[in-house]
């Protein structure tokens, strides 16, 4: 996409499980940043779905990758850092890069985060047991950012290839939440309360700043507020949106409802654009979104939800009795 002198969004997605989330993500980007460039790294998605994505993101470049997930399962785990490192190199000449997971929705213009300082890289933190989240990273294109993403890639691969480190990265008692976040933690020598770092990555010094997840990468369920620029629908959200599970103590309805409404509204707008442009009659289920029975035009239907919970509990109980569902799953 030559000629763009503005921000570029970069996202990677593999397989169809998150196809609906990617569709909504792309729509959220084009709605909030209509002149932005977008690059989607993808693989194992039907061409029909890719064409639907092009409808909602006409400025996007879709770059097909060729990972051998069957022969090297570690490539699937590390695919994000591999793609983002590649993107940092390919778009090194561009001024502002936004790296997002496909299960994020952008609510507001992100320019203020670039204007707030001249750091090479911006990551997000939160005052919780797992303090770093890599779902949104901002960077200024250049050799420093490229060096950072290359170092992050290599450290992540090192963890993946070292059984003891890999086990530690996935240990819930540790403050990491996965290999890519453990590698960030180690690169920074992360310290709670420190918001600026200078890293030596290869031959280059990289200036890095942290921003609160509550502003740039909200992973928690809460009422929508102006400060929330990006919502990250991770973990329990995917059980609700993709698996059709009910709310939980980690995603309670009272705190999650506005974010649920925001996702479903955004996804509906994207799906409508696709159907109008293609003449198709795609449904949410086509893209893997389990539309809640209890949701009607933004309103909660208590009787429908109660009846659905009873039905799901009965089905779950039957699966447990017959041994087709293991306790705790």
C-alpha positions as CSV (number, residue, x, y, z in Angstrom):
1,X,0.0,0.0,0.0
2,X,2.3,2.7,-1.2
3,X,1.4,6.4,-0.7
4,X,0.1,6.1,2.9
5,X,1.7,8.6,5.3
6,X,-0.5,7.7,8.2
7,X,-0.9,4.9,10.7
8,X,-0.8,1.2,9.6
9,X,-2.6,-1.5,11.5
10,X,-1.1,-5.0,11.5
11,X,-3.0,-8.1,12.5
12,X,-2.4,-11.9,12.1
13,X,-5.0,-14.6,12.0
14,X,-4.8,-18.3,11.3
15,X,-7.7,-20.7,10.7
16,X,-11.4,-19.9,11.0
17,X,-12.1,-19.9,14.7
18,X,-11.5,-16.2,15.0
19,X,-12.9,-15.2,11.6
20,X,-15.9,-13.3,13.1
21,X,-13.6,-11.5,15.5
22,X,-11.3,-10.5,12.7
23,X,-14.2,-9.3,10.6
24,X,-15.4,-7.1,13.5
25,X,-11.8,-6.0,14.2
26,X,-11.3,-4.8,10.7
27,X,-14.6,-2.9,10.7
28,X,-13.7,-1.2,14.0
29,X,-10.4,0.0,12.5
30,X,-11.9,1.3,9.3
31,X,-14.6,3.1,11.3
32,X,-12.2,4.8,13.7
33,X,-9.3,5.3,11.3
34,X,-10.8,5.6,7.8
35,X,-7.6,6.6,6.1
36,X,-5.4,4.0,7.8
37,X,-3.5,1.3,6.0
38,X,-4.0,-2.2,7.2
39,X,-2.0,-5.4,6.7
40,X,-3.5,-8.8,7.5
41,X,-1.2,-11.8,7.7
42,X,-3.3,-14.9,7.2
43,X,-3.4,-18.6,6.5
44,X,-5.9,-21.5,6.4
45,X,-8.9,-19.2,5.9
46,X,-11.3,-19.9,2.9
47,X,-11.0,-17.4,0.1
48,X,-14.7,-16.6,0.5
49,X,-14.0,-15.3,4.0
50,X,-11.0,-13.3,2.8
51,X,-13.2,-11.6,0.2
52,X,-15.7,-10.7,2.9
53,X,-12.8,-9.1,4.9
54,X,-11.9,-7.1,1.9
55,X,-15.4,-5.6,1.8
56,X,-15.0,-4.1,5.3
57,X,-11.3,-3.2,4.8
58,X,-10.9,-2.0,1.3
59,X,-7.5,-0.4,2.1
60,X,-6.1,-3.6,3.5
61,X,-3.3,-5.7,2.1
62,X,-3.9,-9.4,2.7
63,X,-0.6,-11.3,2.9
64,X,-0.8,-15.0,2.9
65,X,1.8,-16.9,4.9
66,X,3.0,-20.5,4.6
67,X,3.8,-21.8,8.0
68,X,4.0,-25.6,8.3
69,X,1.9,-26.0,11.4
70,X,1.6,-29.8,11.0
71,X,5.4,-30.4,11.0
72,X,6.3,-27.7,13.4
73,X,3.6,-27.0,16.0
74,X,5.8,-24.3,17.6
75,X,5.2,-22.2,14.5
76,X,1.5,-21.9,15.5
77,X,2.3,-20.8,19.0
78,X,4.9,-18.3,17.8
79,X,3.1,-17.2,14.6
80,X,2.2,-13.8,16.1
81,X,5.7,-12.8,17.0
82,X,7.0,-14.2,13.7
83,X,4.5,-12.2,11.7
84,X,4.9,-9.0,13.7
85,X,8.7,-9.2,13.4
86,X,8.3,-9.6,9.6
87,X,5.8,-6.7,9.5
88,X,8.2,-4.4,11.4
89,X,10.9,-5.1,8.8
90,X,8.5,-4.8,5.8
91,X,7.1,-1.5,7.0
92,X,10.3,-0.1,8.6
93,X,10.0,3.1,6.5
94,X,6.5,3.9,7.8
95,X,6.0,6.3,10.7
96,X,3.4,4.7,12.9
97,X,2.5,1.0,13.3
98,X,-0.3,-0.5,15.4
99,X,0.0,-4.2,16.1
100,X,-3.3,-5.8,17.3
101,X,-4.6,-9.2,18.1
102,X,-7.6,-10.2,16.0
103,X,-9.8,-10.4,19.1
104,X,-9.6,-6.6,19.7
105,X,-11.9,-3.8,18.7
106,X,-10.7,-0.3,18.3
107,X,-13.1,2.4,19.8
108,X,-11.2,5.6,19.4
109,X,-8.4,7.3,17.4
110,X,-5.0,6.1,18.7
111,X,-3.0,9.1,17.5
112,X,-2.8,10.6,21.1
113,X,-0.6,7.7,22.2
114,X,2.0,8.4,19.5
115,X,1.8,12.1,20.3
116,X,2.4,11.5,24.0
117,X,6.1,10.7,23.6
118,X,8.9,9.8,21.1
119,X,9.5,6.3,22.3
120,X,10.2,3.6,19.7
121,X,7.7,1.1,21.1
122,X,4.7,1.3,23.4
123,X,3.3,-1.8,25.3
124,X,0.5,-2.2,27.8
125,X,0.5,-3.1,31.5
126,X,-2.0,-3.6,34.3
127,X,-1.7,-3.8,38.1
128,X,-2.5,-7.5,38.2
129,X,-0.8,-10.8,38.7
130,X,0.0,-11.0,35.0
131,X,1.2,-7.4,34.4
132,X,2.0,-7.4,30.7
133,X,-0.3,-8.0,27.8
134,X,0.9,-8.2,24.2
135,X,-2.4,-7.8,22.5
136,X,-1.7,-4.2,21.4
137,X,1.7,-2.8,20.7
138,X,2.5,0.6,19.1
139,X,5.8,1.3,17.3
140,X,7.4,4.0,15.2
141,X,8.8,2.4,12.1
142,X,12.5,2.3,12.0
143,X,15.6,0.2,12.8
144,X,15.0,0.5,16.6
145,X,11.5,-1.0,16.4
146,X,12.7,-3.6,13.9
147,X,15.5,-4.6,16.3
148,X,12.9,-4.8,19.2
149,X,10.6,-7.1,17.3
150,X,13.5,-9.3,16.2
151,X,14.7,-9.6,19.8
152,X,11.2,-10.4,21.0
153,X,10.9,-13.1,18.3
154,X,14.2,-14.7,19.2
155,X,13.5,-14.6,23.0
156,X,10.0,-16.1,22.4
157,X,11.5,-18.9,20.3
158,X,14.1,-19.6,22.9
159,X,11.4,-20.0,25.5
160,X,9.4,-22.3,23.2
161,X,12.4,-24.5,22.6
162,X,13.4,-24.8,26.2
163,X,11.0,-27.1,28.1
164,X,11.7,-25.6,31.6
165,X,11.1,-22.1,30.4
166,X,8.0,-23.1,28.4
167,X,6.6,-24.8,31.5
168,X,7.3,-21.7,33.5
169,X,5.7,-19.4,30.9
170,X,2.5,-21.3,31.2
171,X,2.5,-21.8,35.0
172,X,-0.5,-19.8,36.4
173,X,1.6,-19.1,39.5
174,X,4.1,-17.1,37.4
175,X,3.4,-13.5,36.2
176,X,3.6,-14.3,32.5
177,X,0.5,-15.7,30.9
178,X,2.3,-17.3,28.0
179,X,5.7,-17.5,26.2
180,X,5.4,-14.2,24.2
181,X,4.6,-12.2,27.4
182,X,7.3,-14.0,29.3
183,X,9.8,-13.0,26.6
184,X,8.7,-9.3,27.0
185,X,9.1,-9.6,30.7
186,X,12.6,-10.9,30.3
187,X,13.6,-8.4,27.6
188,X,12.5,-5.5,29.8
189,X,13.7,-6.9,33.1
190,X,10.2,-5.7,34.0
191,X,9.7,-3.7,37.2
192,X,6.3,-2.8,38.6
193,X,5.9,1.0,38.6
194,X,8.5,1.6,35.9
195,X,7.0,3.1,32.7
196,X,10.0,3.8,30.6
197,X,12.8,1.5,29.6
198,X,15.9,1.5,27.3
199,X,16.7,-1.9,25.9
200,X,19.8,-3.0,24.0
201,X,18.5,-5.1,21.1
202,X,21.4,-6.3,19.0
203,X,23.3,-3.1,18.0
204,X,20.5,-0.7,18.7
205,X,19.1,1.0,21.8
206,X,15.3,0.9,21.9
207,X,13.2,3.3,23.9
208,X,10.1,1.8,25.3
209,X,7.1,3.2,27.2
210,X,4.2,1.5,28.9
211,X,0.6,2.6,28.8
212,X,-2.2,1.2,31.0
213,X,-4.3,-1.6,29.5
214,X,-7.3,0.3,30.9
215,X,-6.7,2.9,28.1
216,X,-5.0,1.1,25.2
217,X,-5.8,-2.6,25.6
218,X,-8.7,-3.2,28.1
219,X,-8.8,-6.9,28.9
220,X,-11.2,-6.7,31.9
221,X,-15.0,-6.5,31.8
222,X,-16.3,-3.1,32.8
223,X,-18.6,-0.4,31.6
224,X,-17.3,1.4,28.5
225,X,-15.7,4.7,29.2
226,X,-14.0,7.4,27.1
227,X,-10.6,6.3,28.2
228,X,-10.9,2.9,26.7
229,X,-9.5,3.0,23.2
230,X,-9.2,-0.7,22.5
231,X,-11.2,-3.5,24.0
232,X,-9.5,-6.9,24.0
233,X,-12.0,-9.8,23.9
234,X,-9.7,-12.5,25.3
235,X,-10.1,-15.5,27.6
236,X,-13.6,-15.9,28.9
237,X,-15.0,-13.6,26.3
238,X,-14.3,-16.2,23.6
239,X,-16.2,-18.8,25.6
240,X,-19.2,-16.5,25.4
241,X,-18.8,-15.2,21.8
242,X,-17.4,-18.3,20.1
243,X,-18.6,-21.2,22.3
244,X,-22.0,-19.9,23.3
245,X,-21.3,-20.3,27.0
246,X,-23.1,-18.2,29.7
247,X,-21.6,-15.3,31.7
248,X,-19.3,-16.4,34.5
249,X,-17.8,-15.0,37.7
250,X,-14.9,-13.9,35.6
251,X,-17.1,-12.3,33.0
252,X,-20.2,-11.3,35.0
253,X,-23.2,-9.9,33.0
254,X,-23.4,-6.7,35.1
255,X,-19.8,-5.7,34.1
256,X,-19.7,-7.3,30.7
257,X,-22.9,-6.1,29.1
258,X,-21.8,-2.9,27.5
259,X,-18.7,-4.6,26.0
260,X,-20.9,-7.5,24.7
261,X,-23.3,-5.0,23.1
262,X,-20.3,-3.1,21.6
263,X,-18.9,-6.3,20.0
264,X,-22.3,-7.5,18.7
265,X,-23.2,-4.1,17.3
266,X,-19.8,-3.8,15.6
267,X,-20.0,-7.3,14.2
268,X,-23.5,-6.8,13.0
269,X,-22.5,-3.6,11.1
270,X,-19.6,-5.5,9.5
271,X,-21.8,-8.4,8.5
272,X,-24.5,-6.1,7.0
273,X,-21.8,-4.4,4.9
274,X,-20.6,-7.8,3.6
275,X,-24.1,-9.0,2.8
276,X,-25.1,-5.8,1.0
277,X,-21.9,-5.8,-1.1
278,X,-22.0,-9.5,-2.0
279,X,-25.7,-10.2,-2.1
280,X,-25.1,-13.1,0.2
281,X,-27.0,-14.1,3.3
282,X,-24.2,-14.8,5.7
283,X,-25.2,-15.2,9.4
284,X,-23.2,-14.8,12.5
285,X,-22.7,-18.6,12.7
286,X,-21.1,-18.5,9.2
287,X,-18.2,-16.6,10.8
288,X,-18.2,-18.6,14.1
289,X,-20.1,-16.1,16.3
290,X,-22.7,-17.7,18.6
291,X,-25.4,-15.1,18.7
292,X,-26.9,-14.9,22.3
293,X,-30.5,-15.9,22.6
294,X,-30.9,-13.4,25.4
295,X,-29.7,-10.4,23.4
296,X,-32.2,-8.4,21.4
297,X,-31.2,-5.0,20.0
298,X,-28.9,-4.2,23.0
299,X,-31.5,-5.3,25.6
300,X,-31.1,-8.2,28.0
301,X,-34.0,-10.7,28.0
302,X,-34.0,-12.3,31.5
303,X,-36.6,-15.0,30.8
304,X,-34.8,-16.1,27.7
305,X,-31.5,-16.2,29.5
306,X,-32.9,-18.2,32.4
307,X,-34.5,-20.7,30.1
308,X,-31.3,-21.0,28.1
309,X,-29.2,-21.5,31.3
310,X,-31.5,-24.3,32.4
311,X,-31.2,-26.0,29.0
312,X,-27.4,-25.7,29.0
313,X,-27.1,-27.0,32.5
314,X,-29.2,-30.0,31.7
315,X,-27.2,-30.7,28.6
316,X,-23.9,-30.3,30.4
317,X,-25.2,-32.6,33.2
318,X,-26.1,-35.3,30.6
319,X,-22.7,-35.1,29.0
320,X,-21.0,-35.5,32.4
321,X,-23.2,-38.5,33.3
322,X,-22.4,-40.2,30.0
323,X,-18.7,-39.5,30.3
324,X,-18.6,-37.3,27.2
325,X,-17.6,-34.2,29.2
326,X,-14.9,-34.2,31.8
327,X,-15.5,-32.3,35.1
328,X,-13.9,-28.9,35.0
329,X,-14.1,-28.4,31.3
